[in-house]
Amino acid sequence: MSSHVLDMLTIGNSFGTPAMREVWSEEARLRRQLDVEAALARAEARLGLIPAEAGDAIAEAATGDFDLGAIAAEAARVMHSLNATVHALQHAAGEHGEWVHYGVTTQDVVDTGTILQIRDAIALLRADLVAVATALAHLARTHRDTPMVARTHFVQALPTTFGFKAAIWLDEILRHVERFDRAAADVLVGNINGAVGTYASFDGRGREVERGTLELLGLAAPRISWQSSRDRIAAWTSTLALVSATLGKIATELSTLMHTEIGEVEEAFTSGKIGSTTMPHKRNPALLEGAAALTAPVKHAAALVLDGMATVHERDAISWRAEWVALPEIHQYLSAQLAGMGRILSTLVVHADAMARNLDLQGGLLLSEKAMFEIGRVLGKQTAHTIVYDAAMTAAETGDRLEHLLAADPRVAERFDEAQIASWLEPREYLGETGEAVDAVLAGYDAAGLA
């Protein structure tokens, strides 16, 4: 029976995708460790460290079927995480089994197998990250000139456009794509160098064994052992946490814009979708909430990996095991978050009419800055600030419109007519250079060649 949300049939897809669960399954972990043992045997056979026929036999045996239950039972008995796997492969290789796992230590195989799992995960994550970027680019392009309220400190501030908001998110995602690719290249490095990383057990051929093994696996070879240096994995997971933080921010913002009292966007509704077991009318931001909720566990799991950098001496299992817990969780949570946000953003319903309505919700107060600058051209900025501030505070307390109060001020009335004052308070005329900025981000997206 499943006890972790990732493995539960009823809610597991809210915390990971089927493809990513497969990458981090116990079966996949075993298979990648066997891949390392197979490549090691072939490399050592080519170099003459073990008989050629042993290399072939071990590599062939590693592709066979293994009884995971039996391996687990033996592992529990001997209280070692890899010895049972080595023993099973030895048995499968028959008389050549004596040459299995020759010269390496457990961490060589486990670490390199983990890097192979990360490589499998990279393709899945990157495809979904690009899908998010593509959806945001479409929103930015489509709504380049769709005016809406910009809010600071939770309240209305000035006009902006929804395309500008989406372009800010897109620009952030584009930076994450660059970070992702750099971190991916940096983390795809294996480690085959023996008990304390000195290659002492390879008869002077250790670095050749490492290069040959990792070449067969399609991984880079390190300059020196990284058994006690976990920075590559920490940098990788930190990058994934940055991506998750951005996705969580976007999901939270869209959830806020879905508030009934705001109503400017809505996650796509599908027939039969239930918002509440007791309130039939509810159309909740369920997918958005689910996506936003995944950022916290990703960040905490990434912190666990950072804690794991504090390795004692040349190797220890205290810090190392933190990665065993954190890596599957980070990749699976992020996979669900990326897939969810890609779906949400590509089908997002944008209520431009509600955005237009909210622009005038405060009776012109949204354009107080514009009015101040216009009056300030004649009376000076500080004097204009006082005039508009007094009118704005009165408007906020009485509900009167800002243009009426400004027109009633003799200092303003003697210099500007009501038509001029009203023109200052048109939101669409105070969007600054939003369009040009959106275009610049879209040009960056196009140049990245992600489409």
C-alpha positions as CSV (number, residue, x, y, z in Angstrom):
1,M,0.0,0.0,0.0
2,S,1.3,3.4,-0.9
3,S,2.2,5.8,1.9
4,H,3.7,8.7,-0.1
5,V,1.6,11.1,-2.2
6,L,3.9,10.5,-5.2
7,D,2.8,6.9,-5.3
8,M,-0.9,7.2,-4.5
9,L,-3.2,6.2,-7.4
10,T,-5.9,8.8,-6.3
11,I,-3.7,11.9,-6.0
12,G,-0.3,11.0,-7.4
13,N,-0.7,12.8,-10.7
14,S,-1.1,16.1,-8.7
15,F,2.5,15.6,-7.4
16,G,4.3,14.1,-10.4
17,T,3.8,12.9,-14.0
18,P,3.7,9.2,-15.0
19,A,6.9,9.7,-17.2
20,M,8.8,11.3,-14.3
21,R,7.7,8.6,-11.8
22,E,9.1,6.0,-14.2
23,V,12.4,7.8,-14.3
24,W,12.7,7.8,-10.5
25,S,11.1,4.4,-9.9
26,E,13.0,1.7,-8.0
27,E,13.1,-0.4,-11.1
28,A,14.7,2.5,-13.0
29,R,17.2,3.1,-10.2
30,L,18.3,-0.6,-10.4
31,R,18.4,-0.5,-14.2
32,R,20.7,2.5,-14.3
33,Q,23.0,1.0,-11.7
34,L,23.2,-2.1,-13.8
35,D,24.0,0.1,-16.8
36,V,27.0,1.5,-14.9
37,E,28.2,-2.0,-14.0
38,A,27.9,-3.1,-17.6
39,A,29.8,-0.1,-18.9
40,L,32.5,-0.6,-16.3
41,A,33.0,-4.3,-17.2
42,R,33.2,-3.4,-20.9
43,A,35.7,-0.6,-20.3
44,E,37.9,-2.8,-18.0
45,A,37.8,-5.6,-20.6
46,R,39.0,-3.3,-23.3
47,L,41.9,-2.2,-21.2
48,G,42.8,-5.8,-20.2
49,L,42.0,-5.3,-16.5
50,I,39.5,-8.2,-16.7
51,P,39.1,-11.0,-19.3
52,A,37.4,-9.9,-22.5
53,E,34.8,-12.7,-22.2
54,A,34.0,-11.5,-18.6
55,G,33.3,-8.0,-19.9
56,D,30.8,-9.4,-22.5
57,A,29.2,-11.8,-20.1
58,I,28.7,-9.2,-17.4
59,A,27.3,-6.6,-19.8
60,E,24.9,-9.2,-21.2
61,A,23.8,-10.3,-17.8
62,A,23.1,-6.7,-16.8
63,T,20.4,-6.5,-19.4
64,G,18.5,-9.4,-18.0
65,D,15.6,-9.6,-15.6
66,F,16.2,-9.2,-11.9
67,D,14.0,-10.1,-8.9
68,L,13.7,-6.7,-7.2
69,G,12.0,-8.4,-4.2
70,A,14.8,-10.8,-3.7
71,I,17.4,-8.0,-4.0
72,A,15.5,-6.0,-1.4
73,A,15.3,-8.9,1.0
74,E,19.0,-9.5,0.8
75,A,19.8,-5.8,1.1
76,A,17.8,-5.8,4.3
77,R,19.6,-8.8,5.6
78,V,23.1,-7.5,4.8
79,M,22.2,-3.9,5.6
80,H,23.9,-2.5,2.5
81,S,22.3,-0.5,-0.3
82,L,24.2,-2.0,-3.3
83,N,25.8,-5.3,-2.3
84,A,22.7,-7.3,-3.0
85,T,22.6,-5.9,-6.5
86,V,26.2,-6.7,-7.1
87,H,25.6,-10.3,-5.8
88,A,22.6,-10.7,-8.1
89,L,24.6,-9.5,-11.2
90,Q,27.5,-11.8,-10.1
91,H,25.1,-14.7,-10.1
92,A,23.6,-13.8,-13.4
93,A,27.0,-13.6,-15.0
94,G,27.9,-17.2,-14.0
95,E,31.5,-18.1,-14.0
96,H,32.5,-14.6,-15.0
97,G,30.7,-13.0,-12.1
98,E,34.0,-12.9,-10.1
99,W,34.9,-9.8,-12.2
100,V,31.7,-7.9,-11.4
101,H,32.1,-4.5,-9.7
102,Y,35.9,-4.7,-10.1
103,G,37.8,-1.9,-8.5
104,V,34.9,0.4,-7.8
105,T,33.0,1.4,-4.7
106,T,29.3,1.6,-4.0
107,Q,29.2,5.4,-4.4
108,D,30.8,5.2,-7.8
109,V,27.9,3.1,-9.1
110,V,25.1,4.8,-7.2
111,D,26.2,8.3,-8.0
112,T,26.8,7.6,-11.7
113,G,23.4,5.8,-11.9
114,T,21.8,8.8,-10.3
115,I,23.3,11.1,-12.9
116,L,21.9,8.8,-15.6
117,Q,18.4,9.2,-14.0
118,I,18.9,13.0,-13.9
119,R,19.8,12.8,-17.6
120,D,16.6,10.9,-18.3
121,A,14.7,13.6,-16.4
122,I,16.3,16.5,-18.2
123,A,14.6,15.8,-21.5
124,L,11.2,15.7,-19.9
125,L,11.7,18.8,-17.8
126,R,13.1,20.9,-20.6
127,A,10.3,20.0,-23.0
128,D,7.7,21.1,-20.4
129,L,9.8,24.3,-19.6
130,V,9.8,25.2,-23.2
131,A,6.0,24.6,-23.4
132,V,5.5,27.1,-20.5
133,A,7.6,29.6,-22.4
134,T,5.6,29.1,-25.6
135,A,2.3,29.6,-23.7
136,L,3.6,32.8,-22.1
137,A,4.9,34.1,-25.4
138,H,1.4,33.5,-26.9
139,L,-0.2,35.4,-24.0
140,A,2.3,38.3,-24.3
141,R,1.8,38.6,-28.0
142,T,-2.0,38.3,-27.9
143,H,-2.5,40.7,-25.1
144,R,0.3,43.1,-25.9
145,D,-2.1,46.0,-25.8
146,T,-4.8,44.6,-23.5
147,P,-5.0,47.2,-20.7
148,M,-5.4,46.2,-17.1
149,V,-4.7,47.4,-13.6
150,A,-1.2,47.1,-12.2
151,R,-1.2,46.5,-8.4
152,T,1.5,47.2,-5.8
153,H,1.2,46.3,-2.1
154,F,-2.0,44.4,-3.0
155,V,-3.9,47.5,-4.2
156,Q,-4.4,49.4,-7.5
157,A,-1.4,51.4,-8.7
158,L,-1.3,52.4,-12.4
159,P,-2.4,51.0,-15.7
160,T,-0.4,48.3,-17.5
161,T,-1.2,45.6,-20.0
162,F,-1.7,41.9,-19.5
163,G,0.8,41.3,-22.2
164,F,3.4,43.2,-20.2
165,K,2.7,41.1,-17.2
166,A,3.0,37.9,-19.2
167,A,6.2,39.2,-20.8
168,I,7.8,39.7,-17.4
169,W,7.1,36.1,-16.6
170,L,8.3,35.0,-20.0
171,D,11.6,36.9,-19.6
172,E,12.1,35.2,-16.3
173,I,11.4,31.8,-17.8
174,L,13.8,32.5,-20.7
175,R,16.5,33.1,-18.1
176,H,15.6,29.8,-16.4
177,V,16.0,28.0,-19.8
178,E,19.6,29.4,-20.0
179,R,20.3,28.4,-16.4
180,F,18.7,25.0,-16.9
181,D,20.9,24.2,-19.9
182,R,24.1,25.4,-18.1
183,A,23.3,23.4,-15.0
184,A,22.3,20.3,-17.1
185,A,25.6,20.3,-18.9
186,D,27.4,20.8,-15.5
187,V,25.7,17.9,-13.7
188,L,26.1,15.2,-16.4
189,V,29.4,14.0,-15.0
190,G,30.0,10.5,-13.7
191,N,32.3,9.3,-11.0
192,I,34.3,6.0,-11.3
193,N,37.4,6.2,-9.1
194,G,37.3,3.7,-6.2
195,A,36.9,3.7,-2.5
196,V,38.3,7.2,-1.7
197,G,38.5,8.5,-5.2
198,T,42.2,7.8,-5.7
199,Y,41.9,5.0,-8.4
200,A,44.2,2.9,-6.2
201,S,42.5,-0.4,-7.1
202,F,42.9,-0.1,-10.9
203,D,46.6,-0.9,-11.3
204,G,47.5,2.5,-12.7
205,R,44.7,2.5,-15.3
206,G,42.1,4.1,-13.2
207,R,41.6,7.3,-15.1
208,E,41.4,5.3,-18.3
209,V,38.8,3.1,-16.8
210,E,36.8,6.1,-15.7
211,R,36.9,7.8,-19.1
212,G,36.1,4.6,-20.9
213,T,33.2,3.7,-18.6
214,L,31.7,7.2,-18.8
215,E,32.2,7.4,-22.5
216,L,30.1,4.3,-22.9
217,L,27.4,5.9,-20.7
218,G,27.5,9.2,-22.6
219,L,28.7,11.1,-19.5
220,A,31.6,13.5,-19.0
221,A,34.5,12.4,-16.9
222,P,35.6,14.6,-13.9
223,R,39.0,16.1,-13.4
224,I,39.0,14.5,-9.9
225,S,36.7,12.5,-7.8
226,W,33.5,14.3,-6.6
227,Q,32.4,11.8,-4.1
228,S,32.8,14.4,-1.3
229,S,31.9,17.3,-3.6
230,R,28.2,17.6,-4.1
231,D,28.1,21.0,-5.6
232,R,27.1,19.8,-9.1
233,I,24.0,18.2,-7.8
234,A,23.3,21.1,-5.4
235,A,23.6,23.6,-8.3
236,W,21.3,21.4,-10.4
237,T,18.6,21.2,-7.8
238,S,18.9,24.9,-6.9
239,T,18.2,25.7,-10.5
240,L,15.2,23.5,-10.5
241,A,14.0,25.3,-7.3
242,L,14.4,28.6,-9.1
243,V,12.2,27.4,-11.9
244,S,9.6,26.1,-9.4
245,A,9.6,29.4,-7.5
246,T,8.8,31.3,-10.7
247,L,6.0,28.8,-11.5
248,G,4.6,29.1,-8.0
249,K,4.6,32.9,-8.2
250,I,2.7,32.9,-11.6
251,A,0.2,30.4,-10.3
252,T,-0.4,32.4,-7.1
253,E,-0.8,35.6,-9.1
254,L,-3.3,34.1,-11.5
255,S,-5.2,32.6,-8.6
256,T,-5.4,36.1,-7.1
257,L,-6.7,37.5,-10.5
258,M,-9.4,34.8,-10.4
259,H,-10.9,36.3,-7.2
260,T,-14.5,36.8,-7.8
261,E,-14.1,40.5,-6.9
262,I,-11.4,40.8,-9.6
263,G,-12.3,38.2,-12.2
264,E,-9.7,39.1,-14.8
265,V,-8.6,35.6,-15.7
266,E,-9.9,32.1,-15.2
267,E,-8.3,28.7,-15.6
268,A,-10.1,26.8,-18.3
269,F,-13.3,25.1,-17.1
270,T,-14.2,21.6,-18.3
271,S,-17.6,20.0,-18.2
272,G,-18.0,18.0,-15.0
273,K,-15.2,19.7,-13.1
274,I,-16.3,19.9,-9.4
275,G,-15.3,22.9,-7.3
276,S,-16.9,21.8,-4.0
277,T,-18.7,18.8,-2.6
278,T,-21.3,21.1,-0.9
279,M,-21.4,24.4,-2.9
280,P,-22.5,23.6,-6.5
281,H,-21.6,27.0,-7.9
282,K,-17.9,26.9,-7.1
283,R,-15.4,27.2,-10.0
284,N,-12.1,27.2,-8.0
285,P,-8.6,27.8,-9.2
286,A,-7.9,24.1,-8.5
287,L,-5.1,23.6,-11.0
288,L,-3.5,26.9,-10.1
289,E,-3.6,26.1,-6.4
290,G,-2.1,22.7,-7.0
291,A,0.7,24.2,-9.1
292,A,1.4,26.9,-6.5
293,A,1.5,24.4,-3.6
294,L,4.4,22.5,-5.2
295,T,6.9,25.2,-4.8
296,A,7.3,24.9,-1.1
297,P,8.2,21.1,-1.1
298,V,10.6,21.7,-4.0
299,K,12.4,24.5,-2.1
300,H,12.6,22.5,1.1
301,A,13.9,19.4,-0.8
302,A,16.5,21.6,-2.5
303,A,17.6,22.9,0.9
304,L,18.1,19.3,2.0
305,V,20.5,18.8,-1.0
306,L,22.4,21.9,0.1
307,D,22.6,20.5,3.6
308,G,24.1,17.3,2.0
309,M,27.1,19.3,0.8
310,A,28.6,19.1,4.3
311,T,30.3,15.8,3.6
312,V,32.5,14.4,6.4
313,H,36.0,13.4,5.3
314,E,36.2,11.6,1.9
315,R,32.7,10.1,2.1
316,D,29.8,9.5,4.4
317,A,26.3,8.2,4.1
318,I,24.7,10.9,6.4
319,S,24.8,13.7,3.9
320,W,24.6,11.4,0.8
321,R,21.3,9.8,1.8
322,A,19.6,13.2,1.8
323,E,20.0,13.2,-2.0
324,W,18.2,9.9,-2.2
325,V,15.2,11.5,-0.5
326,A,15.3,14.8,-2.2
327,L,16.2,14.1,-5.8
328,P,13.2,12.0,-6.7
329,E,10.8,14.4,-5.0
330,I,12.3,17.6,-6.6
331,H,12.1,16.1,-10.1
332,Q,8.6,14.7,-9.7
333,Y,7.1,17.8,-8.0
334,L,8.6,20.0,-10.7
335,S,7.4,17.7,-13.5
336,A,3.8,18.1,-12.2
337,Q,4.2,21.8,-11.8
338,L,5.6,22.4,-15.3
339,A,3.0,20.1,-16.9
340,G,0.2,21.8,-14.9
341,M,1.3,25.3,-15.7
342,G,1.8,24.5,-19.4
343,R,-1.8,23.3,-19.5
344,I,-3.1,26.2,-17.5
345,L,-1.3,28.9,-19.5
346,S,-2.1,27.5,-22.9
347,T,-5.8,27.4,-22.1
348,L,-6.1,30.5,-19.8
349,V,-9.3,32.5,-20.2
350,V,-8.5,36.2,-20.2
351,H,-11.5,38.5,-19.3
352,A,-10.5,41.7,-21.0
353,D,-13.9,43.2,-20.2
354,A,-13.3,42.7,-16.5
355,M,-9.8,44.2,-16.8
356,A,-11.4,47.3,-18.5
357,R,-14.1,47.5,-15.8
358,N,-11.5,47.4,-13.0
359,L,-9.5,50.2,-14.6
360,D,-12.2,52.6,-13.6
361,L,-13.1,51.0,-10.3
362,Q,-11.7,53.9,-8.3
363,G,-13.3,56.7,-10.3
364,G,-10.1,58.0,-11.9
365,L,-7.8,57.5,-8.9
366,L,-5.7,55.1,-10.9
367,L,-4.4,58.0,-13.0
368,S,-3.5,60.3,-10.1
369,E,0.2,60.2,-11.1
370,K,-0.7,61.4,-14.6
371,A,-2.8,64.2,-13.3
372,M,0.0,65.2,-10.9
373,F,2.6,65.4,-13.7
374,E,0.2,67.4,-16.0
375,I,-0.5,69.9,-13.3
376,G,3.1,69.9,-12.2
377,R,4.2,71.1,-15.7
378,V,2.5,74.5,-14.8
379,L,2.5,74.6,-11.0
380,G,5.5,72.5,-10.1
381,K,5.7,68.9,-9.2
382,Q,5.6,69.2,-5.4
383,T,2.6,71.7,-5.4
384,A,0.8,69.4,-7.9
385,H,1.4,66.4,-5.6
386,T,-0.3,68.2,-2.7
387,I,-3.2,69.3,-4.9
388,V,-3.8,65.8,-6.3
389,Y,-3.2,64.1,-3.0
390,D,-5.8,66.2,-1.3
391,A,-8.3,65.5,-4.1
392,A,-7.5,61.8,-4.1
393,M,-7.9,61.4,-0.4
394,T,-11.3,63.1,-0.6
395,A,-12.3,60.9,-3.5
396,A,-11.3,57.8,-1.6
397,E,-13.5,58.8,1.4
398,T,-16.5,60.3,-0.5
399,G,-16.6,58.2,-3.6
400,D,-16.6,61.3,-5.8
401,R,-14.7,61.1,-9.1
402,L,-11.1,62.5,-9.1
403,E,-11.7,64.7,-12.2
404,H,-14.7,66.4,-10.5
405,L,-12.6,67.2,-7.4
406,L,-9.7,68.5,-9.4
407,A,-12.0,70.7,-11.6
408,A,-13.4,72.2,-8.4
409,D,-10.0,73.3,-7.2
410,P,-9.5,76.9,-8.3
411,R,-5.7,76.4,-8.7
412,V,-6.5,73.8,-11.3
413,A,-9.7,75.2,-12.8
414,E,-8.1,78.5,-13.8
415,R,-5.5,76.7,-15.9
416,F,-7.2,73.6,-17.2
417,D,-10.7,72.8,-18.5
418,E,-12.7,69.7,-17.6
419,A,-12.1,68.1,-20.9
420,Q,-8.3,68.3,-20.3
421,I,-8.6,66.9,-16.9
422,A,-10.8,64.0,-18.1
423,S,-8.2,63.2,-20.8
424,W,-5.5,62.7,-18.2
425,L,-7.5,60.0,-16.6
426,E,-7.8,57.7,-19.6
427,P,-5.9,54.5,-18.7
428,R,-5.1,53.5,-22.3
429,E,-3.1,56.8,-22.7
430,Y,-0.8,56.1,-19.8
431,L,0.7,52.7,-20.6
432,G,4.2,54.0,-21.0
433,E,6.4,51.9,-23.2
434,T,4.7,48.6,-22.4
435,G,4.4,47.6,-26.0
436,E,8.0,48.1,-26.8
437,A,9.1,46.2,-23.8
438,V,6.8,43.3,-24.7
439,D,8.3,43.3,-28.2
440,A,11.8,43.1,-26.8
441,V,11.0,40.1,-24.7
442,L,9.3,38.4,-27.7
443,A,12.3,39.1,-29.8
444,G,14.4,37.3,-27.1
445,Y,12.0,34.4,-27.2
446,D,12.2,34.2,-31.0
447,A,16.0,34.4,-30.9
448,A,16.2,31.6,-28.4
449,G,14.7,29.2,-31.0
450,L,12.4,27.5,-28.5
451,A,9.3,27.4,-30.7
